[in-house]
Amino acid sequence: MNQLTEQTIGCPYCGEAIHILIDPSDLDQQYIEDCQVCCKPINFRVSESIDGALIVSVYSDDDAF
């Protein structure tokens, strides 16, 4: 059973720190969630580091992937 991992990200629009839950089964996935503060769409990409830790990258619509 996969456990959710809590991470803190900075909104690429307003800069607020936002706590999110990441499901390890989302590995190598991209998805969009609205910022809980400014309501703008944040693009998320979940990947894995060499040592197996989950990495969450966030981008605005203006940023290139």
N, C-alpha and C positions, 0 to 999 in steps of 0.2 A: 504494500500500500504506500503510495506516494504522500509525503507530508508537504504541506504548504510552507514556503519559506518567506519570512517577512523581510522586506528591504525598504530602504528609504531612497527616493529619487528626488531630483530637483526638477520642477516643471520647466520645460524649455521656453515657456512664454512668460510666466510671472515670477519664476525663481523660487516659489514656495517649496518647502520640503514636504513630501507626500509619502505616507506609509502605504505600501502595496503588498499584496500576497501573491507570490509566484508559485505556480504549480510546476514541478519538475517535468511533467509530461508536456509542457509548453516549449520544451527545448527545440531550438532551431525554428521557432515560430515568430511571426510578426502579427501584431494586432493593435487596435486603437482603443483607447479609453479616454474619456473626458477628464480634465483636471478637476479635482474636487474643490478647488478654490476659484479659478477663473473660467472654468467650463470649456476651455479650448481643447481640441482633440490632440492627444499625445500619442505618437507612434512608438510602440514598444517592440524591441527585438530581444529575445531571450537566447543566450548561447551558453557555452560551457568553457571554462578555462582549462588549461592543461592539467591542473590538479583536481579537476572535477567540480569546482565551485560554479554556481550559476552566476552569469553576468547579465545584467539588464541594461540595455542601451536605450535611451529615449531621444526622440527627435521631434521637432515641430514639422508642420507641413512644408515649410520653406527649406528645411535641411535636406540634403541628399543622403541616401542610405549608402 
